Amino acid sequence: KKKNKTLLRLEYGLPDLDIPVIAMVTRLEYAKGIDILIKAISYSDLSTFQLIILGSGNPYYQGIFESMAAGYSGHIAFDFNYSAALAKKIYAAAGDLLAPSRIH
């Protein structure tokens, strides 16, 4: 797990810190709870974890995440080029996975 985490951080240009990597692989759509994640990020202490999101979809959310990645460099990475191989790397490296949803 540690080796996978180090390699994933390197791939996304994140520093190899002794903090958790949290990940989310999803479509960027309202039904998937993306707005919940955006709000949670705004209330979070980003010095305590790194967040990697892999997904594509709504251009509105992509724009928000692009701005967040620029503003929280070193702690947030977003990738809008989904591939099953990359998803597997993320699952293998992340300590925690996020799965917010608006579907009951």
MOPAC internal coordinates of N, CA, C and O (Angstrom, degrees):
PM7 1SCF
backbone

  N    0.0000 0     0.00 0     0.00 0    0    0    0
  C    1.4587 1     0.00 0     0.00 0    1    0    0
  C    1.5299 1   110.43 1     0.00 0    2    1    0
  O    1.2310 1   120.65 1   135.40 1    3    2    1
  N    1.3351 1   116.36 1   -44.60 1    3    2    1
  C    1.4585 1   119.89 1  -177.98 1    5    3    2
  C    1.5285 1   111.77 1   -62.46 1    6    5    3
  O    1.2310 1   120.65 1   137.05 1    7    6    5
  N    1.3352 1   116.35 1   -42.95 1    7    6    5
  C    1.4658 1   120.24 1   178.82 1    9    7    6
  C    1.5326 1   110.41 1   -62.45 1   10    9    7
  O    1.2310 1   120.31 1   136.15 1   11   10    9
  N    1.3254 1   117.02 1   -43.85 1   11   10    9
  C    1.4615 1   121.03 1   178.76 1   13   11   10
  C    1.5305 1   110.94 1   -60.67 1   14   13   11
  O    1.2310 1   120.86 1   138.80 1   15   14   13
  N    1.3380 1   115.97 1   -41.20 1   15   14   13
  C    1.4569 1   120.99 1   179.99 1   17   15   14
  C    1.5245 1   110.92 1   -64.66 1   18   17   15
  O    1.2310 1   120.46 1   135.74 1   19   18   17
  N    1.3088 1   116.73 1   -44.26 1   19   18   17
  C    1.4671 1   121.16 1   178.91 1   21   19   18
  C    1.5260 1   110.93 1   -61.44 1   22   21   19
  O    1.2310 1   120.16 1   134.89 1   23   22   21
  N    1.3318 1   117.30 1   -45.11 1   23   22   21
  C    1.4623 1   121.38 1  -179.83 1   25   23   22
  C    1.5267 1   112.00 1   -65.26 1   26   25   23
  O    1.2310 1   120.46 1   140.87 1   27   26   25
  N    1.3347 1   116.72 1   -39.13 1   27   26   25
  C    1.4697 1   120.22 1   179.00 1   29   27   26
  C    1.5238 1   110.64 1   -66.96 1   30   29   27
  O    1.2310 1   120.55 1   137.60 1   31   30   29
  N    1.3238 1   116.56 1   -42.40 1   31   30   29
  C    1.4653 1   119.58 1   177.13 1   33   31   30
  C    1.5255 1   110.47 1   -59.68 1   34   33   31
  O    1.2310 1   120.54 1   137.05 1   35   34   33
  N    1.3062 1   116.58 1   -42.95 1   35   34   33
  C    1.4597 1   121.08 1   178.80 1   37   35   34
  C    1.5337 1   110.19 1   -60.64 1   38   37   35
  O    1.2310 1   120.79 1   135.43 1   39   38   37
  N    1.3170 1   116.09 1   -44.57 1   39   38   37
  C    1.4673 1   120.91 1  -179.64 1   41   39   38
  C    1.5286 1   112.02 1   -60.08 1   42   41   39
  O    1.2310 1   120.14 1   144.91 1   43   42   41
  N    1.3196 1   117.33 1   -35.09 1   43   42   41
  C    1.4678 1   121.47 1  -178.40 1   45   43   42
  C    1.5267 1   113.53 1   -99.31 1   46   45   43
  O    1.2310 1   120.14 1  -175.41 1   47   46   45
  N    1.3143 1   117.33 1     4.59 1   47   46   45
  C    1.4586 1   119.82 1   177.64 1   49   47   46
  C    1.5117 1   114.17 1    71.52 1   50   49   47
  O    1.2310 1   120.48 1  -154.34 1   51   50   49
  N    1.3269 1   116.69 1    25.66 1   51   50   49
  C    1.4618 1   121.04 1   177.79 1   53   51   50
  C    1.5240 1   109.04 1   -94.19 1   54   53   51
  O    1.2310 1   119.92 1   -37.92 1   55   54   53
  N    1.3272 1   117.76 1   142.08 1   55   54   53
  C    1.4650 1   119.36 1   177.67 1   57   55   54
  C    1.5306 1   110.89 1   -66.18 1   58   57   55
  O    1.2310 1   120.59 1   -31.81 1   59   58   57
  N    1.3214 1   116.49 1   148.19 1   59   58   57
  C    1.4581 1   122.13 1  -179.35 1   61   59   58
  C    1.5252 1   109.08 1   -86.14 1   62   61   59
  O    1.2310 1   121.03 1  -101.23 1   63   62   61
  N    1.3158 1   115.63 1    78.77 1   63   62   61
  C    1.4632 1   123.05 1  -177.77 1   65   63   62
  C    1.5198 1   110.70 1   -95.21 1   66   65   63
  O    1.2310 1   120.49 1   -16.69 1   67   66   65
  N    1.3114 1   116.68 1   163.31 1   67   66   65
  C    1.4605 1   122.09 1   177.89 1   69   67   66
  C    1.5334 1   109.50 1   -88.51 1   70   69   67
  O    1.2310 1   121.23 1  -119.45 1   71   70   69
  N    1.3363 1   115.25 1    60.55 1   71   70   69
  C    1.4628 1   122.23 1   177.52 1   73   71   70
  C    1.5285 1   107.80 1  -136.76 1   74   73   71
  O    1.2310 1   119.98 1   -21.57 1   75   74   73
  N    1.3223 1   117.63 1   158.43 1   75   74   73
  C    1.4636 1   120.55 1  -178.03 1   77   75   74
  C    1.5317 1   112.79 1   -67.31 1   78   77   75
  O    1.2310 1   121.80 1   -28.68 1   79   78   77
  N    1.3278 1   114.17 1   151.32 1   79   78   77
  C    1.4641 1   122.03 1   169.07 1   81   79   78
  C    1.5250 1   106.64 1  -105.67 1   82   81   79
  O    1.2310 1   121.18 1   -57.36 1   83   82   81
  N    1.3116 1   115.34 1   122.64 1   83   82   81
  C    1.4581 1   122.45 1   177.09 1   85   83   82
  C    1.5209 1   106.70 1  -109.82 1   86   85   83
  O    1.2310 1   120.16 1   -41.00 1   87   86   85
  N    1.3269 1   117.30 1   139.00 1   87   86   85
  C    1.4604 1   119.70 1  -175.50 1   89   87   86
  C    1.5208 1   111.87 1  -134.55 1   90   89   87
  O    1.2310 1   122.29 1   -21.13 1   91   90   89
  N    1.3313 1   113.22 1   158.87 1   91   90   89
  C    1.4557 1   121.14 1   175.55 1   93   91   90
  C    1.5189 1   107.86 1  -145.77 1   94   93   91
  O    1.2310 1   120.74 1   -52.17 1   95   94   93
  N    1.3264 1   116.19 1   127.83 1   95   94   93
  C    1.4568 1   122.68 1   175.44 1   97   95   94
  C    1.5216 1   105.87 1  -118.01 1   98   97   95
  O    1.2310 1   120.22 1   -64.05 1   99   98   97
  N    1.3505 1   117.19 1   115.95 1   99   98   97
  C    1.4514 1   119.19 1  -170.74 1  101   99   98
  C    1.5158 1   112.48 1  -163.65 1  102  101   99
  O    1.2310 1   120.71 1   -10.66 1  103  102  101
  N    1.3091 1   116.25 1   169.34 1  103  102  101
  C    1.4622 1   122.01 1   165.94 1  105  103  102
  C    1.5178 1   107.10 1   -82.59 1  106  105  103
  O    1.2310 1   120.29 1   -39.11 1  107  106  105
  N    1.3036 1   117.06 1   140.89 1  107  106  105
  C    1.4632 1   120.88 1   179.74 1  109  107  106
  C    1.5275 1   108.99 1   -87.69 1  110  109  107
  O    1.2310 1   121.25 1   -99.56 1  111  110  109
  N    1.3165 1   115.21 1    80.44 1  111  110  109
  C    1.4560 1   122.39 1  -178.46 1  113  111  110
  C    1.5221 1   109.55 1  -135.33 1  114  113  111
  O    1.2310 1   120.61 1   -26.99 1  115  114  113
  N    1.3147 1   116.43 1   153.01 1  115  114  113
  C    1.4611 1   122.53 1  -178.53 1  117  115  114
  C    1.5342 1   111.27 1   -54.98 1  118  117  115
  O    1.2310 1   120.04 1   136.87 1  119  118  117
  N    1.3207 1   117.53 1   -43.13 1  119  118  117
  C    1.4675 1   121.09 1  -177.93 1  121  119  118
  C    1.5215 1   112.17 1   -60.86 1  122  121  119
  O    1.2310 1   119.91 1   155.96 1  123  122  121
  N    1.3146 1   117.78 1   -24.04 1  123  122  121
  C    1.4525 1   122.06 1   179.91 1  125  123  122
  C    1.5280 1   112.63 1   -84.01 1  126  125  123
  O    1.2310 1   119.90 1  -178.47 1  127  126  125
  N    1.3308 1   117.79 1     1.53 1  127  126  125
  C    1.4596 1   120.76 1   175.90 1  129  127  126
  C    1.5127 1   114.58 1    79.08 1  130  129  127
  O    1.2310 1   120.37 1  -155.15 1  131  130  129
  N    1.3234 1   116.89 1    24.85 1  131  130  129
  C    1.4553 1   120.62 1  -178.08 1  133  131  130
  C    1.5266 1   111.38 1   -60.90 1  134  133  131
  O    1.2310 1   120.50 1   143.21 1  135  134  133
  N    1.3212 1   116.65 1   -36.79 1  135  134  133
  C    1.4702 1   119.47 1   178.57 1  137  135  134
  C    1.5273 1   111.64 1   -64.08 1  138  137  135
  O    1.2310 1   120.12 1   148.53 1  139  138  137
  N    1.3190 1   117.38 1   -31.47 1  139  138  137
  C    1.4678 1   121.86 1   176.93 1  141  139  138
  C    1.5216 1   109.49 1   -64.81 1  142  141  139
  O    1.2310 1   120.78 1   135.92 1  143  142  141
  N    1.3356 1   116.11 1   -44.08 1  143  142  141
  C    1.4572 1   120.61 1   179.36 1  145  143  142
  C    1.5271 1   111.14 1   -64.12 1  146  145  143
  O    1.2310 1   120.24 1   136.86 1  147  146  145
  N    1.3125 1   117.15 1   -43.14 1  147  146  145
  C    1.4653 1   120.47 1   179.65 1  149  147  146
  C    1.5260 1   110.53 1   -59.17 1  150  149  147
  O    1.2310 1   120.54 1   135.48 1  151  150  149
  N    1.3108 1   116.56 1   -44.52 1  151  150  149
  C    1.4678 1   120.48 1   179.20 1  153  151  150
  C    1.5311 1   110.67 1   -65.53 1  154  153  151
  O    1.2310 1   120.22 1   137.72 1  155  154  153
  N    1.3197 1   117.19 1   -42.28 1  155  154  153
  C    1.4634 1   120.76 1   179.94 1  157  155  154
  C    1.5269 1   111.32 1   -62.26 1  158  157  155
  O    1.2310 1   120.16 1   140.28 1  159  158  157
  N    1.3263 1   117.31 1   -39.72 1  159  158  157
  C    1.4581 1   120.91 1   178.20 1  161  159  158
  C    1.5169 1   110.26 1   -60.56 1  162  161  159
  O    1.2310 1   120.45 1   138.68 1  163  162  161
  N    1.3200 1   116.74 1   -41.32 1  163  162  161
  C    1.4654 1   120.02 1  -177.51 1  165  163  162
  C    1.5279 1   112.50 1   -65.15 1  166  165  163
  O    1.2310 1   119.89 1   158.15 1  167  166  165
  N    1.3374 1   117.81 1   -21.85 1  167  166  165
  C    1.4592 1   122.13 1   179.41 1  169  167  166
  C    1.5371 1   113.25 1  -100.32 1  170  169  167
  O    1.2310 1   120.36 1   178.91 1  171  170  169
  N    1.3200 1   116.93 1    -1.09 1  171  170  169
  C    1.4635 1   121.23 1  -172.50 1  173  171  170
  C    1.5211 1   112.66 1   -92.12 1  174  173  171
  O    1.2310 1   121.37 1   -27.41 1  175  174  173
  N    1.3189 1   114.99 1   152.59 1  175  174  173
  C    1.4688 1   122.09 1   171.27 1  177  175  174
  C    1.5235 1   106.73 1   -89.51 1  178  177  175
  O    1.2310 1   121.08 1   -84.52 1  179  178  177
  N    1.3200 1   115.54 1    95.48 1  179  178  177
  C    1.4569 1   120.47 1  -173.48 1  181  179  178
  C    1.5231 1   113.82 1   -71.14 1  182  181  179
  O    1.2310 1   120.08 1   174.46 1  183  182  181
  N    1.3125 1   117.46 1    -5.54 1  183  182  181
  C    1.4638 1   118.36 1   176.13 1  185  183  182
  C    1.5313 1   111.34 1   -77.10 1  186  185  183
  O    1.2310 1   120.26 1   171.28 1  187  186  185
  N    1.3309 1   117.11 1    -8.72 1  187  186  185
  C    1.4582 1   120.74 1  -175.50 1  189  187  186
  C    1.5283 1   114.27 1   -99.32 1  190  189  187
  O    1.2310 1   119.91 1   175.94 1  191  190  189
  N    1.3420 1   117.78 1    -4.06 1  191  190  189
  C    1.4626 1   120.77 1   179.29 1  193  191  190
  C    1.5223 1   109.98 1  -161.28 1  194  193  191
  O    1.2310 1   121.39 1   -11.67 1  195  194  193
  N    1.3309 1   114.95 1   168.33 1  195  194  193
  C    1.4575 1   121.78 1   171.71 1  197  195  194
  C    1.5186 1   107.64 1  -119.10 1  198  197  195
  O    1.2310 1   120.87 1   -36.01 1  199  198  197
  N    1.3148 1   115.94 1   143.99 1  199  198  197
  C    1.4584 1   122.20 1  -176.54 1  201  199  198
  C    1.5179 1   109.46 1  -121.99 1  202  201  199
  O    1.2310 1   121.04 1   -50.95 1  203  202  201
  N    1.3275 1   115.61 1   129.05 1  203  202  201
  C    1.4622 1   121.58 1   175.72 1  205  203  202
  C    1.5212 1   107.94 1  -123.04 1  206  205  203
  O    1.2310 1   121.13 1   -54.88 1  207  206  205
  N    1.3333 1   115.43 1   125.12 1  207  206  205
  C    1.4589 1   120.54 1   178.93 1  209  207  206
  C    1.5194 1   108.83 1  -120.28 1  210  209  207
  O    1.2310 1   121.22 1   -50.64 1  211  210  209
  N    1.3217 1   115.27 1   129.36 1  211  210  209
  C    1.4492 1   122.44 1   174.60 1  213  211  210
  C    1.5173 1   107.53 1  -115.86 1  214  213  211
  O    1.2310 1   120.54 1   -59.60 1  215  214  213
  N    1.3141 1   116.58 1   120.40 1  215  214  213
  C    1.4522 1   119.01 1   179.27 1  217  215  214
  C    1.5121 1   112.27 1   176.77 1  218  217  215
  O    1.2310 1   121.30 1   -14.62 1  219  218  217
  N    1.3119 1   115.11 1   165.38 1  219  218  217
  C    1.4526 1   120.76 1   176.35 1  221  219  218
  C    1.5193 1   107.65 1  -144.83 1  222  221  219
  O    1.2310 1   121.30 1   -12.53 1  223  222  221
  N    1.3134 1   115.13 1   167.47 1  223  222  221
  C    1.4550 1   119.21 1   179.90 1  225  223  222
  C    1.5089 1   111.48 1   149.65 1  226  225  223
  O    1.2310 1   120.64 1    58.00 1  227  226  225
  N    1.3039 1   116.39 1  -122.00 1  227  226  225
  C    1.4573 1   123.25 1  -174.53 1  229  227  226
  C    1.5361 1   111.19 1   -59.98 1  230  229  227
  O    1.2310 1   120.10 1   -59.92 1  231  230  229
  N    1.3405 1   117.42 1   120.08 1  231  230  229
  C    1.4729 1   120.89 1  -179.98 1  233  231  230
  C    1.5278 1   113.33 1   -59.74 1  234  233  231
  O    1.2310 1   120.06 1   151.50 1  235  234  233
  N    1.3257 1   117.48 1   -28.50 1  235  234  233
  C    1.4659 1   121.16 1   177.75 1  237  235  234
  C    1.5347 1   109.96 1   -60.31 1  238  237  235
  O    1.2310 1   120.59 1   130.60 1  239  238  237
  N    1.3345 1   116.47 1   -49.40 1  239  238  237
  C    1.4596 1   120.58 1   179.63 1  241  239  238
  C    1.5248 1   111.41 1   -67.26 1  242  241  239
  O    1.2310 1   120.33 1   142.69 1  243  242  241
  N    1.3215 1   116.98 1   -37.31 1  243  242  241
  C    1.4646 1   119.47 1   177.15 1  245  243  242
  C    1.5226 1   110.69 1   -58.97 1  246  245  243
  O    1.2310 1   120.27 1   137.92 1  247  246  245
  N    1.3215 1   117.10 1   -42.08 1  247  246  245
  C    1.4613 1   121.17 1   178.06 1  249  247  246
  C    1.5180 1   112.30 1   -61.93 1  250  249  247
  O    1.2310 1   120.66 1   136.82 1  251  250  249
  N    1.3210 1   116.35 1   -43.18 1  251  250  249
  C    1.4695 1   120.44 1   178.53 1  253  251  250
  C    1.5268 1   109.90 1   -61.56 1  254  253  251
  O    1.2310 1   120.33 1   133.96 1  255  254  253
  N    1.3291 1   116.97 1   -46.04 1  255  254  253
  C    1.4574 1   120.19 1  -178.47 1  257  255  254
  C    1.5241 1   112.41 1   -67.83 1  258  257  255
  O    1.2310 1   119.99 1   145.93 1  259  258  257
  N    1.3135 1   117.62 1   -34.07 1  259  258  257
  C    1.4682 1   120.02 1   175.54 1  261  259  258
  C    1.5292 1   110.36 1   -62.38 1  262  261  259
  O    1.2310 1   120.59 1   138.32 1  263  262  261
  N    1.3293 1   116.49 1   -41.68 1  263  262  261
  C    1.4700 1   120.45 1   177.27 1  265  263  262
  C    1.5226 1   111.31 1   -65.45 1  266  265  263
  O    1.2310 1   120.14 1   137.95 1  267  266  265
  N    1.3203 1   117.33 1   -42.05 1  267  266  265
  C    1.4612 1   121.12 1   179.23 1  269  267  266
  C    1.5247 1   111.08 1   -63.69 1  270  269  267
  O    1.2310 1   120.32 1   137.96 1  271  270  269
  N    1.3227 1   117.00 1   -42.04 1  271  270  269
  C    1.4672 1   120.29 1  -179.75 1  273  271  270
  C    1.5221 1   110.28 1   -61.45 1  274  273  271
  O    1.2310 1   120.24 1   141.73 1  275  274  273
  N    1.3226 1   117.15 1   -38.27 1  275  274  273
  C    1.4626 1   120.81 1   178.17 1  277  275  274
  C    1.5293 1   110.79 1   -69.82 1  278  277  275
  O    1.2310 1   120.24 1   141.88 1  279  278  277
  N    1.3144 1   117.15 1   -38.12 1  279  278  277
  C    1.4605 1   121.59 1  -177.58 1  281  279  278
  C    1.5188 1   114.57 1   -78.11 1  282  281  279
  O    1.2310 1   120.44 1   154.28 1  283  282  281
  N    1.3205 1   116.77 1   -25.72 1  283  282  281
  C    1.4626 1   121.33 1  -177.89 1  285  283  282
  C    1.5252 1   110.64 1  -118.09 1  286  285  283
  O    1.2310 1   120.91 1  -137.07 1  287  286  285
  N    1.3001 1   115.87 1    42.93 1  287  286  285
  C    1.4676 1   121.73 1  -178.68 1  289  287  286
  C    1.5295 1   110.28 1   -52.84 1  290  289  287
  O    1.2310 1   120.91 1   -44.39 1  291  290  289
  N    1.3185 1   115.86 1   135.61 1  291  290  289
  C    1.4545 1   120.56 1  -179.71 1  293  291  290
  C    1.5127 1   113.76 1    91.85 1  294  293  291
  O    1.2310 1   120.63 1   168.30 1  295  294  293
  N    1.3444 1   116.41 1   -11.70 1  295  294  293
  C    1.4670 1   119.17 1  -179.49 1  297  295  294
  C    1.5219 1   113.70 1  -127.93 1  298  297  295
  O    1.2310 1   120.36 1   160.00 1  299  298  297
  N    1.3283 1   116.92 1   -20.00 1  299  298  297
  C    1.4670 1   119.79 1   179.45 1  301  299  298
  C    1.5187 1   109.00 1  -131.63 1  302  301  299
  O    1.2310 1   121.08 1   -46.04 1  303  302  301
  N    1.3284 1   115.55 1   133.96 1  303  302  301
  C    1.4596 1   121.56 1   173.79 1  305  303  302
  C    1.5305 1   107.98 1  -131.73 1  306  305  303
  O    1.2310 1   121.16 1   -44.82 1  307  306  305
  N    1.3208 1   115.39 1   135.18 1  307  306  305
  C    1.4644 1   121.37 1   178.00 1  309  307  306
  C    1.5119 1   108.27 1  -123.41 1  310  309  307
  O    1.2310 1   120.71 1   -42.12 1  311  310  309
  N    1.3179 1   116.25 1   137.88 1  311  310  309
  C    1.4534 1   121.92 1   177.93 1  313  311  310
  C    1.5194 1   107.49 1  -130.21 1  314  313  311
  O    1.2310 1   120.91 1   -59.30 1  315  314  313
  N    1.3371 1   115.86 1   120.70 1  315  314  313
  C    1.4588 1   120.40 1  -177.55 1  317  315  314
  C    1.5237 1   112.43 1   -99.40 1  318  317  315
  O    1.2310 1   120.30 1  -170.35 1  319  318  317
  N    1.3203 1   117.03 1     9.65 1  319  318  317
  C    1.4658 1   122.32 1  -179.21 1  321  319  318
  C    1.5226 1   109.69 1  -108.14 1  322  321  319
  O    1.2310 1   120.63 1  -100.36 1  323  322  321
  N    1.3161 1   116.41 1    79.64 1  323  322  321
  C    1.4631 1   121.24 1  -175.81 1  325  323  322
  C    1.5224 1   111.53 1   -62.17 1  326  325  323
  O    1.2310 1   121.46 1   -41.65 1  327  326  325
  N    1.3030 1   114.82 1   138.35 1  327  326  325
  C    1.4619 1   122.16 1   166.93 1  329  327  326
  C    1.5225 1   107.18 1  -148.10 1  330  329  327
  O    1.2310 1   120.92 1   -32.79 1  331  330  329
  N    1.3192 1   115.85 1   147.21 1  331  330  329
  C    1.4652 1   120.05 1  -179.96 1  333  331  330
  C    1.5274 1   110.80 1   -63.09 1  334  333  331
  O    1.2310 1   120.31 1   143.77 1  335  334  333
  N    1.3248 1   117.02 1   -36.23 1  335  334  333
  C    1.4667 1   120.32 1   179.69 1  337  335  334
  C    1.5247 1   110.98 1   -64.55 1  338  337  335
  O    1.2310 1   120.43 1   137.85 1  339  338  337
  N    1.3141 1   116.78 1   -42.15 1  339  338  337
  C    1.4619 1   120.39 1   178.61 1  341  339  338
  C    1.5278 1   110.84 1   -67.84 1  342  341  339
  O    1.2310 1   120.20 1   140.72 1  343  342  341
  N    1.3099 1   117.22 1   -39.28 1  343  342  341
  C    1.4680 1   120.43 1   176.60 1  345  343  342
  C    1.5286 1   110.53 1   -58.24 1  346  345  343
  O    1.2310 1   120.11 1   137.82 1  347  346  345
  N    1.3251 1   117.39 1   -42.18 1  347  346  345
  C    1.4655 1   121.16 1   178.87 1  349  347  346
  C    1.5251 1   111.37 1   -63.20 1  350  349  347
  O    1.2310 1   120.12 1   139.79 1  351  350  349
  N    1.3433 1   117.38 1   -40.21 1  351  350  349
  C    1.4673 1   120.70 1   177.11 1  353  351  350
  C    1.5269 1   110.55 1   -61.19 1  354  353  351
  O    1.2310 1   121.02 1   137.21 1  355  354  353
  N    1.3191 1   115.66 1   -42.79 1  355  354  353
  C    1.4652 1   120.43 1  -178.94 1  357  355  354
  C    1.5253 1   110.15 1   -65.59 1  358  357  355
  O    1.2310 1   120.17 1   134.38 1  359  358  357
  N    1.3238 1   117.29 1   -45.62 1  359  358  357
  C    1.4685 1   120.27 1   178.48 1  361  359  358
  C    1.5266 1   111.32 1   -60.59 1  362  361  359
  O    1.2310 1   120.44 1   142.60 1  363  362  361
  N    1.3360 1   116.77 1   -37.40 1  363  362  361
  C    1.4635 1   121.15 1  -178.62 1  365  363  362
  C    1.5250 1   112.50 1   -71.01 1  366  365  363
  O    1.2310 1   120.32 1   154.67 1  367  366  365
  N    1.3288 1   117.00 1   -25.33 1  367  366  365
  C    1.4688 1   120.60 1  -174.92 1  369  367  366
  C    1.5238 1   114.30 1   -98.07 1  370  369  367
  O    1.2310 1   120.22 1   147.15 1  371  370  369
  N    1.3012 1   117.18 1   -32.85 1  371  370  369
  C    1.4690 1   120.73 1  -172.42 1  373  371  370
  C    1.5232 1   111.93 1   -71.29 1  374  373  371
  O    1.2310 1   121.64 1   -38.31 1  375  374  373
  N    1.3256 1   114.46 1   141.69 1  375  374  373
  C    1.4565 1   120.20 1   174.70 1  377  375  374
  C    1.5131 1   111.62 1   -82.49 1  378  377  375
  O    1.2310 1   120.67 1   150.02 1  379  378  377
  N    1.3326 1   116.33 1   -29.98 1  379  378  377
  C    1.4607 1   122.45 1  -179.46 1  381  379  378
  C    1.5190 1   108.63 1  -138.68 1  382  381  379
  O    1.2310 1   120.99 1   -32.60 1  383  382  381
  N    1.3381 1   115.71 1   147.40 1  383  382  381
  C    1.4552 1   121.91 1   178.32 1  385  383  382
  C    1.5259 1   109.48 1  -119.08 1  386  385  383
  O    1.2310 1   120.47 1   -43.22 1  387  386  385
  N    1.3055 1   116.70 1   136.78 1  387  386  385
  C    1.4621 1   122.12 1   177.60 1  389  387  386
  C    1.5273 1   109.65 1   -97.19 1  390  389  387
  O    1.2310 1   120.85 1   -38.54 1  391  390  389
  N    1.3196 1   115.97 1   141.46 1  391  390  389
  C    1.4683 1   120.42 1   177.88 1  393  391  390
  C    1.5265 1   109.77 1  -147.80 1  394  393  391
  O    1.2310 1   120.04 1  -119.96 1  395  394  393
  N    1.3491 1   117.54 1    60.04 1  395  394  393
  C    1.4706 1   117.83 1   177.47 1  397  395  394
  C    1.5191 1   109.67 1   -67.57 1  398  397  395
  O    1.2310 1   120.52 1   -24.11 1  399  398  397
  N    1.3259 1   116.62 1   155.89 1  399  398  397
  C    1.4567 1   119.82 1  -179.95 1  401  399  398
  C    1.5222 1   110.05 1  -157.02 1  402  401  399
  O    1.2310 1   120.76 1   -32.31 1  403  402  401
  N    1.2948 1   116.15 1   147.69 1  403  402  401
  C    1.4628 1   121.93 1   173.16 1  405  403  402
  C    1.5026 1   111.09 1  -101.45 1  406  405  403
  O    1.2310 1   120.32 1   179.21 1  407  406  405
  N    1.3334 1   117.00 1    -0.79 1  407  406  405
  C    1.4614 1   122.43 1  -179.97 1  409  407  406
  C    1.5113 1   108.08 1   -91.46 1  410  409  407
  O    1.2310 1   120.44 1   -52.27 1  411  410  409
  N    1.3241 1   116.77 1   127.73 1  411  410  409
  C    1.4671 1   120.68 1  -176.37 1  413  411  410
  C    1.5003 1   111.29 1   -92.75 1  414  413  411
  O    1.2310 1   120.10 1   180.00 1  415  414  413

